Amino acid sequence: MGRPVFRRVGAAVEARQHSRVAYLDRDRALVEAARRDPRRFDALYRKYLAQVYSYAYYELGDHHEAEDATERTFLQALAALPRFEERAAPADGEGASTFRVWLFQIARNAVANQHRGRRRHPELPLEAAAVIADPLDVEGRAAVRDEARAAWAAVGRLPADRRRALVLRFVEEMSTAEIAGVLGRSEGAVRVLIHRALRSVARDLETGGRR
């Protein structure tokens, strides 16, 4: 006699849990729509195009290569979308997007492939990126203060892992948890990366880039 009650309670708990998870990934509705109809992927493309491009440009320092990496990222994401698994957890917060982390993991790999395709493998020339006040202003029309140019030049001299952590945090405005997902590190390791990167930039600015 009590079993139907338990079943109803269990169903209610499951429904509450499902509704609780449903809001966590802010891109869930767009992802599900794109899975049903690949043409609906355009909404995700338009939402994240600027972010992926700016990340690729900061990594590659070349507009054409950044465009190529961006195109490859979205093509691979569209092809792999049926295999995407949402893994948001309550601790991630209401605005979390595991799709965004997954997309930037693909972008990171696309950028790495671009680097491997070069004849030489230089560090990112962020001095070139610094002439753009807004990372999305690809025409370079905006004027830039000397301080900003010097700061981004200092970021460009950082080791690759510290540079990526700063770009994802302060350009893409990702949370520590999202950066950890993109870089494949723990949140604690990401915090250390960002802290050390900021200290390195501060020292670099104090010495004017002299080692």
C-alpha positions in Angstrom: 0.0 0.0 0.0 2.9 2.3 0.7 4.7 1.6 -2.5 2.6 3.9 -4.8 3.3 6.7 -2.3 7.0 6.0 -2.4 6.9 5.9 -6.2 5.1 9.3 -6.3 7.6 10.8 -3.9 10.5 9.4 -5.8 9.0 10.8 -9.1 8.5 14.2 -7.5 12.1 14.3 -6.2 13.4 13.2 -9.6 11.4 15.9 -11.3 12.7 18.6 -8.8 16.3 17.4 -9.4 15.8 17.5 -13.2 14.3 21.0 -13.0 17.2 22.1 -10.8 19.7 20.9 -13.3 17.8 22.3 -16.2 18.6 25.9 -15.5 22.3 25.3 -14.9 23.5 25.2 -18.5 22.3 28.4 -20.1 22.8 27.0 -23.6 20.8 23.8 -23.0 17.8 25.0 -25.1 20.0 26.1 -28.0 22.0 22.9 -27.9 18.8 20.7 -27.9 17.4 22.8 -30.8 20.5 22.3 -32.8 20.5 18.6 -32.2 17.0 18.4 -33.6 17.8 20.6 -36.5 21.4 21.3 -37.4 20.3 24.6 -39.1 19.5 25.8 -35.6 23.2 25.6 -34.7 23.4 29.1 -36.2 22.1 30.5 -32.9 25.1 29.0 -31.0 27.4 30.2 -33.8 26.3 33.8 -33.6 26.4 33.7 -29.8 30.0 32.5 -29.5 31.6 33.6 -32.8 33.1 36.8 -31.4 34.4 35.1 -28.3 36.0 32.2 -30.1 37.5 34.5 -32.7 39.0 36.9 -30.1 40.5 33.9 -28.2 42.0 32.5 -31.4 43.4 35.9 -32.4 45.1 36.5 -29.0 46.6 33.0 -29.3 47.7 33.3 -33.0 48.2 37.0 -33.5 47.0 36.8 -37.1 43.6 37.6 -38.4 43.5 35.1 -41.2 44.8 32.2 -39.0 42.3 33.2 -36.3 39.5 33.1 -38.8 40.6 29.7 -40.0 40.8 28.3 -36.4 37.4 29.8 -35.6 35.8 28.2 -38.7 37.4 24.8 -37.8 36.2 25.1 -34.2 32.5 25.6 -35.2 32.6 22.9 -37.9 34.0 20.4 -35.4 31.5 21.5 -32.8 28.6 21.0 -35.2 29.9 17.6 -36.3 30.5 16.5 -32.7 27.3 18.0 -31.2 25.5 14.7 -30.9 28.3 13.4 -28.6 28.3 16.5 -26.4 27.4 15.8 -22.8 26.1 18.4 -20.4 28.0 18.1 -17.2 26.9 21.2 -15.2 26.7 20.7 -11.5 24.8 22.8 -8.9 28.1 24.2 -7.6 28.8 25.8 -11.1 26.0 28.3 -10.5 23.0 29.4 -12.4 24.9 31.0 -15.3 27.1 28.0 -16.1 27.5 26.7 -19.6 29.3 23.4 -20.1 28.7 23.9 -23.9 30.9 27.0 -23.7 33.7 25.1 -22.0 33.4 22.3 -24.5 33.5 24.7 -27.4 36.6 26.4 -26.1 38.3 23.0 -25.6 37.7 22.5 -29.3 39.0 26.0 -30.0 42.1 25.3 -27.9 42.8 22.2 -30.0 42.2 24.1 -33.3 44.7 26.8 -32.2 47.2 24.1 -31.3 46.9 22.6 -34.7 47.4 26.0 -36.3 50.6 26.4 -34.3 51.8 23.0 -35.4 51.1 23.9 -39.0 53.5 26.8 -38.9 57.1 26.5 -40.1 58.2 28.0 -36.8 56.5 28.2 -33.5 56.9 31.7 -32.0 55.3 32.9 -28.9 52.1 35.0 -29.4 52.9 38.5 -30.5 50.4 40.2 -28.3 52.1 43.5 -29.1 50.1 43.3 -32.4 46.9 42.6 -30.6 47.5 45.5 -28.3 46.9 48.0 -31.1 43.2 47.1 -30.9 41.4 48.6 -27.9 38.5 46.2 -28.3 39.6 42.7 -29.2 36.7 42.4 -31.5 37.6 45.6 -33.4 39.4 43.7 -36.1 39.8 46.9 -38.2 41.9 48.5 -35.5 40.0 51.8 -35.7 40.0 52.4 -31.9 42.8 54.4 -30.4 44.8 52.7 -27.6 46.5 54.1 -24.6 50.2 53.4 -24.2 49.5 51.7 -20.9 47.2 49.1 -22.5 49.8 48.4 -25.2 52.5 47.9 -22.7 50.3 45.6 -20.6 49.4 43.4 -23.4 53.0 43.3 -24.6 53.8 42.0 -21.1 51.1 39.4 -21.3 52.5 38.3 -24.7 55.8 37.5 -23.0 54.2 35.2 -20.4 54.5 31.4 -20.7 51.7 30.0 -22.8 49.7 28.5 -19.9 49.7 31.7 -17.9 48.9 33.8 -21.0 45.9 31.6 -21.8 44.6 31.8 -18.3 44.7 35.6 -18.3 43.0 35.9 -21.7 40.2 33.5 -20.8 39.7 35.3 -17.5 39.9 38.9 -18.5 39.1 38.9 -22.2 36.5 36.1 -22.4 35.4 36.8 -18.7 35.3 33.1 -17.9 34.9 31.8 -14.4 37.7 29.8 -12.7 35.7 26.7 -13.1 35.2 27.3 -16.9 38.9 28.0 -17.4 39.7 24.8 -15.5 37.5 22.9 -17.9 39.1 24.5 -21.0 42.7 24.0 -19.8 42.2 20.6 -18.3 43.4 21.7 -14.8 42.0 22.0 -11.4 40.4 25.3 -10.2 43.2 25.7 -7.7 45.8 25.3 -10.4 44.0 27.9 -12.5 44.0 30.4 -9.6 47.7 29.9 -9.1 48.3 30.4 -12.9 46.3 33.7 -12.8 48.0 34.9 -9.7 51.5 34.2 -11.0 50.7 35.7 -14.4 49.5 38.9 -12.8 52.6 39.2 -10.7 54.8 38.5 -13.7 53.0 41.2 -15.7 53.4 43.7 -12.9 57.1 43.0 -12.6 57.5 43.3 -16.4 55.8 46.7 -16.4 58.0 47.9 -13.6 61.1 47.0 -15.5 59.8 48.2 -18.9 60.1 44.7 -20.3 63.8 44.3 -19.5 64.9 41.0 -18.2 
